[in-house]
């Protein structure tokens, strides 16, 4: 499964073929409502701008504390 995809939580995975995508579309349409709360929760925990900004600031702070190589 591709990185970032969690079965039953964030989406569906299908082979990169037109027929597979066409077959998956009705499944995705029918399951989207049930998947929405878990997907929203994952977004809030992982991808919300506040979360990503804090991670970026932490990376910059860590980089600033790291001594420069000689």
N, CA, C and O atoms as a GROMACS GRO file, in nm:
protein
  280
    1UNK      N    1   0.085  -0.118   0.000
    1UNK     CA    2   0.000   0.000   0.000
    1UNK      C    3   0.090   0.124   0.000
    1UNK      O    4   0.189   0.127   0.073
    2UNK      N    5   0.058   0.225  -0.079
    2UNK     CA    6   0.142   0.346  -0.083
    2UNK      C    7   0.151   0.414   0.053
    2UNK      O    8   0.059   0.406   0.134
    3UNK      N    9   0.263   0.480   0.077
    3UNK     CA   10   0.281   0.554   0.202
    3UNK      C   11   0.169   0.656   0.217
    3UNK      O   12   0.129   0.720   0.120
    4UNK      N   13   0.120   0.670   0.336
    4UNK     CA   14   0.015   0.767   0.362
    4UNK      C   15  -0.127   0.714   0.345
    4UNK      O   16  -0.222   0.778   0.390
    5UNK      N   17  -0.142   0.598   0.282
    5UNK     CA   18  -0.275   0.540   0.266
    5UNK      C   19  -0.297   0.438   0.377
    5UNK      O   20  -0.217   0.346   0.394
    6UNK      N   21  -0.403   0.455   0.451
    6UNK     CA   22  -0.439   0.362   0.557
    6UNK      C   23  -0.573   0.302   0.518
    6UNK      O   24  -0.674   0.372   0.513
    7UNK      N   25  -0.574   0.172   0.492
    7UNK     CA   26  -0.697   0.105   0.449
    7UNK      C   27  -0.809   0.132   0.549
    7UNK      O   28  -0.791   0.117   0.670
    8UNK      N   29  -0.922   0.171   0.497
    8UNK     CA   30  -1.038   0.196   0.582
    8UNK      C   31  -1.035   0.328   0.655
    8UNK      O   32  -1.128   0.360   0.729
    9UNK      N   33  -0.930   0.406   0.635
    9UNK     CA   34  -0.921   0.533   0.705
    9UNK      C   35  -0.900   0.650   0.610
    9UNK      O   36  -0.957   0.757   0.632
   10UNK      N   37  -0.820   0.633   0.508
   10UNK     CA   38  -0.786   0.749   0.426
   10UNK      C   39  -0.814   0.731   0.278
   10UNK      O   40  -0.791   0.824   0.201
   11UNK      N   41  -0.862   0.617   0.237
   11UNK     CA   42  -0.892   0.605   0.096
   11UNK      C   43  -0.885   0.463   0.045
   11UNK      O   44  -0.888   0.367   0.121
   12UNK      N   45  -0.877   0.454  -0.086
   12UNK     CA   46  -0.876   0.326  -0.155
   12UNK      C   47  -0.753   0.319  -0.243
   12UNK      O   48  -0.703   0.421  -0.291
   13UNK      N   49  -0.704   0.199  -0.263
   13UNK     CA   50  -0.589   0.178  -0.350
   13UNK      C   51  -0.632   0.084  -0.460
   13UNK      O   52  -0.689  -0.022  -0.435
   14UNK      N   53  -0.604   0.123  -0.584
   14UNK     CA   54  -0.634   0.039  -0.699
   14UNK      C   55  -0.513   0.036  -0.791
   14UNK      O   56  -0.432   0.128  -0.791
   15UNK      N   57  -0.501  -0.069  -0.870
   15UNK     CA   58  -0.392  -0.072  -0.968
   15UNK      C   59  -0.405   0.046  -1.065
   15UNK      O   60  -0.516   0.092  -1.092
   16UNK      N   61  -0.293   0.094  -1.117
   16UNK     CA   62  -0.296   0.210  -1.208
   16UNK      C   63  -0.341   0.171  -1.348
   16UNK      O   64  -0.265   0.182  -1.445
   17UNK      N   65  -0.464   0.125  -1.356
   17UNK     CA   66  -0.521   0.082  -1.484
   17UNK      C   67  -0.661   0.142  -1.496
   17UNK      O   68  -0.735   0.146  -1.397
   18UNK      N   69  -0.699   0.189  -1.613
   18UNK     CA   70  -0.831   0.251  -1.629
   18UNK      C   71  -0.947   0.162  -1.583
   18UNK      O   72  -1.040   0.211  -1.519
   19UNK      N   73  -0.942   0.032  -1.614
   19UNK     CA   74  -1.054  -0.055  -1.575
   19UNK      C   75  -1.063  -0.068  -1.424
   19UNK      O   76  -1.173  -0.072  -1.369
   20UNK      N   77  -0.948  -0.076  -1.357
   20UNK     CA   78  -0.948  -0.087  -1.210
   20UNK      C   79  -1.002   0.040  -1.147
   20UNK      O   80  -1.080   0.035  -1.051
   21UNK      N   81  -0.962   0.155  -1.200
   21UNK     CA   82  -1.014   0.282  -1.148
   21UNK      C   83  -1.164   0.292  -1.172
   21UNK      O   84  -1.238   0.333  -1.082
   22UNK      N   85  -1.209   0.256  -1.290
   22UNK     CA   86  -1.352   0.261  -1.320
   22UNK      C   87  -1.432   0.171  -1.227
   22UNK      O   88  -1.540   0.209  -1.182
   23UNK      N   89  -1.379   0.054  -1.196
   23UNK     CA   90  -1.448  -0.038  -1.106
   23UNK      C   91  -1.448   0.014  -0.962
   23UNK      O   92  -1.542  -0.012  -0.887
   24UNK      N   93  -1.344   0.088  -0.925
   24UNK     CA   94  -1.334   0.138  -0.787
   24UNK      C   95  -1.420   0.261  -0.761
   24UNK      O   96  -1.457   0.287  -0.647
   25UNK      N   97  -1.452   0.337  -0.863
   25UNK     CA   98  -1.528   0.460  -0.842
   25UNK      C   99  -1.662   0.439  -0.773
   25UNK      O  100  -1.693   0.513  -0.680
   26UNK      N  101  -1.744   0.342  -0.814
   26UNK     CA  102  -1.870   0.322  -0.741
   26UNK      C  103  -1.847   0.279  -0.595
   26UNK      O  104  -1.923   0.317  -0.506
   27UNK      N  105  -1.744   0.201  -0.572
   27UNK     CA  106  -1.711   0.158  -0.434
   27UNK      C  107  -1.674   0.280  -0.351
   27UNK      O  108  -1.720   0.295  -0.238
   28UNK      N  109  -1.590   0.367  -0.407
   28UNK     CA  110  -1.550   0.488  -0.336
   28UNK      C  111  -1.670   0.578  -0.311
   28UNK      O  112  -1.687   0.632  -0.201
   29UNK      N  113  -1.754   0.595  -0.412
   29UNK     CA  114  -1.873   0.680  -0.396
   29UNK      C  115  -1.962   0.626  -0.284
   29UNK      O  116  -2.009   0.703  -0.200
   30UNK      N  117  -1.985   0.497  -0.284
   30UNK     CA  118  -2.074   0.437  -0.184
   30UNK      C  119  -2.013   0.437  -0.044
   30UNK      O  120  -2.087   0.439   0.055
   31UNK      N  121  -1.881   0.435  -0.034
   31UNK     CA  122  -1.816   0.429   0.096
   31UNK      C  123  -1.767   0.561   0.151
   31UNK      O  124  -1.720   0.566   0.264
   32UNK      N  125  -1.776   0.666   0.073
   32UNK     CA  126  -1.719   0.795   0.114
   32UNK      C  127  -1.781   0.850   0.241
   32UNK      O  128  -1.710   0.902   0.327
   33UNK      N  129  -1.910   0.840   0.255
   33UNK     CA  130  -1.977   0.894   0.373
   33UNK      C  131  -1.930   0.824   0.500
   33UNK      O  132  -1.907   0.889   0.602
   34UNK      N  133  -1.914   0.694   0.494
   34UNK     CA  134  -1.868   0.619   0.611
   34UNK      C  135  -1.722   0.649   0.643
   34UNK      O  136  -1.682   0.646   0.760
   35UNK      N  137  -1.643   0.678   0.542
   35UNK     CA  138  -1.500   0.702   0.559
   35UNK      C  139  -1.470   0.846   0.603
   35UNK      O  140  -1.363   0.871   0.658
   36UNK      N  141  -1.560   0.938   0.580
   36UNK     CA  142  -1.534   1.080   0.604
   36UNK      C  143  -1.491   1.113   0.747
   36UNK      O  144  -1.394   1.187   0.762
   37UNK      N  145  -1.555   1.064   0.851
   37UNK     CA  146  -1.510   1.101   0.986
   37UNK      C  147  -1.367   1.057   1.016
   37UNK      O  148  -1.290   1.133   1.076
   38UNK      N  149  -1.330   0.936   0.977
   38UNK     CA  150  -1.194   0.889   1.002
   38UNK      C  151  -1.093   0.968   0.918
   38UNK      O  152  -0.984   1.000   0.966
   39UNK      N  153  -1.129   0.998   0.795
   39UNK     CA  154  -1.039   1.076   0.709
   39UNK      C  155  -1.020   1.216   0.766
   39UNK      O  156  -0.908   1.268   0.766
   40UNK      N  157  -1.126   1.278   0.812
   40UNK     CA  158  -1.115   1.412   0.872
   40UNK      C  159  -1.029   1.410   0.997
   40UNK      O  160  -0.945   1.498   1.017
   41UNK      N  161  -1.047   1.309   1.080
   41UNK     CA  162  -0.967   1.295   1.201
   41UNK      C  163  -0.819   1.280   1.168
   41UNK      O  164  -0.734   1.342   1.232
   42UNK      N  165  -0.789   1.199   1.068
   42UNK     CA  166  -0.650   1.181   1.026
   42UNK      C  167  -0.592   1.311   0.972
   42UNK      O  168  -0.477   1.346   1.002
   43UNK      N  169  -0.669   1.382   0.895
   43UNK     CA  170  -0.624   1.513   0.845
   43UNK      C  171  -0.591   1.605   0.962
   43UNK      O  172  -0.485   1.668   0.963
   44UNK      N  173  -0.680   1.614   1.059
   44UNK     CA  174  -0.659   1.703   1.174
   44UNK      C  175  -0.532   1.666   1.251
   44UNK      O  176  -0.460   1.755   1.296
   45UNK      N  177  -0.504   1.536   1.266
   45UNK     CA  178  -0.386   1.490   1.341
   45UNK      C  179  -0.256   1.505   1.262
   45UNK      O  180  -0.150   1.526   1.321
   46UNK      N  181  -0.263   1.495   1.129
   46UNK     CA  182  -0.142   1.479   1.050
   46UNK      C  183  -0.114   1.595   0.954
   46UNK      O  184   0.001   1.634   0.938
   47UNK      N  185  -0.215   1.650   0.893
   47UNK     CA  186  -0.194   1.743   0.782
   47UNK      C  187  -0.247   1.884   0.806
   47UNK      O  188  -0.227   1.972   0.723
   48UNK      N  189  -0.313   1.907   0.918
   48UNK     CA  190  -0.367   2.039   0.946
   48UNK      C  191  -0.251   2.140   0.946
   48UNK      O  192  -0.142   2.108   0.993
   49UNK      N  193  -0.273   2.262   0.895
   49UNK     CA  194  -0.165   2.360   0.891
   49UNK      C  195  -0.097   2.385   1.026
   49UNK      O  196   0.024   2.408   1.030
   50UNK      N  197  -0.172   2.382   1.135
   50UNK     CA  198  -0.110   2.402   1.266
   50UNK      C  199  -0.008   2.291   1.297
   50UNK      O  200   0.098   2.318   1.352
   51UNK      N  201  -0.042   2.167   1.262
   51UNK     CA  202   0.046   2.053   1.287
   51UNK      C  203   0.170   2.063   1.199
   51UNK      O  204   0.282   2.048   1.248
   52UNK      N  205   0.151   2.088   1.072
   52UNK     CA  206   0.263   2.095   0.978
   52UNK      C  207   0.354   2.213   1.012
   52UNK      O  208   0.476   2.201   1.003
   53UNK      N  209   0.296   2.327   1.049
   53UNK     CA  210   0.376   2.444   1.084
   53UNK      C  211   0.462   2.415   1.206
   53UNK      O  212   0.580   2.452   1.209
   54UNK      N  213   0.406   2.350   1.308
   54UNK     CA  214   0.484   2.315   1.427
   54UNK      C  215   0.598   2.221   1.390
   54UNK      O  216   0.710   2.238   1.439
   55UNK      N  217   0.572   2.123   1.306
   55UNK     CA  218   0.678   2.032   1.264
   55UNK      C  219   0.790   2.108   1.193
   55UNK      O  220   0.908   2.083   1.218
   56UNK      N  221   0.754   2.200   1.106
   56UNK     CA  222   0.853   2.277   1.032
   56UNK      C  223   0.935   2.364   1.126
   56UNK      O  224   1.057   2.371   1.113
   57UNK      N  225   0.870   2.430   1.220
   57UNK     CA  226   0.941   2.512   1.317
   57UNK      C  227   1.037   2.427   1.400
   57UNK      O  228   1.150   2.468   1.427
   58UNK      N  229   0.993   2.308   1.441
   58UNK     CA  230   1.080   2.217   1.516
   58UNK      C  231   1.202   2.177   1.434
   58UNK      O  232   1.312   2.169   1.488
   59UNK      N  233   1.183   2.151   1.306
   59UNK     CA  234   1.296   2.115   1.219
   59UNK      C  235   1.394   2.232   1.209
   59UNK      O  236   1.514   2.212   1.221
   60UNK      N  237   1.342   2.353   1.188
   60UNK     CA  238   1.430   2.470   1.180
   60UNK      C  239   1.505   2.491   1.312
   60UNK      O  240   1.624   2.521   1.310
   61UNK      N  241   1.436   2.476   1.425
   61UNK     CA  242   1.501   2.495   1.555
   61UNK      C  243   1.610   2.391   1.576
   61UNK      O  244   1.718   2.423   1.626
   62UNK      N  245   1.583   2.268   1.540
   62UNK     CA  246   1.683   2.162   1.553
   62UNK      C  247   1.803   2.192   1.464
   62UNK      O  248   1.918   2.173   1.505
   63UNK      N  249   1.776   2.237   1.343
   63UNK     CA  250   1.885   2.270   1.250
   63UNK      C  251   1.969   2.386   1.305
   63UNK      O  252   2.092   2.384   1.293
   64UNK      N  253   1.905   2.484   1.364
   64UNK     CA  254   1.977   2.599   1.419
   64UNK      C  255   2.066   2.556   1.537
   64UNK      O  256   2.170   2.618   1.560
   65UNK      N  257   2.026   2.453   1.611
   65UNK     CA  258   2.104   2.406   1.726
   65UNK      C  259   2.220   2.314   1.685
   65UNK      O  260   2.312   2.293   1.763
   66UNK      N  261   2.215   2.260   1.565
   66UNK     CA  262   2.316   2.165   1.518
   66UNK      C  263   2.443   2.241   1.480
   66UNK      O  264   2.438   2.334   1.399
   67UNK      N  265   2.558   2.202   1.539
   67UNK     CA  266   2.683   2.271   1.504
   67UNK      C  267   2.717   2.249   1.355
   67UNK      O  268   2.692   2.143   1.298
   68UNK      N  269   2.774   2.349   1.297
   68UNK     CA  270   2.815   2.342   1.157
   68UNK      C  271   2.933   2.246   1.144
   68UNK      O  272   3.017   2.238   1.233
   69UNK      N  273   2.939   2.175   1.034
   69UNK     CA  274   3.052   2.084   1.009
   69UNK      C  275   3.177   2.168   0.983
   69UNK      O  276   3.169   2.276   0.926
   70UNK      N  277   3.294   2.117   1.026
   70UNK     CA  278   3.418   2.194   1.006
   70UNK      C  279   3.457   2.209   0.861
   70UNK      O  280   3.559   2.271   0.831
   0.00000   0.00000   0.00000
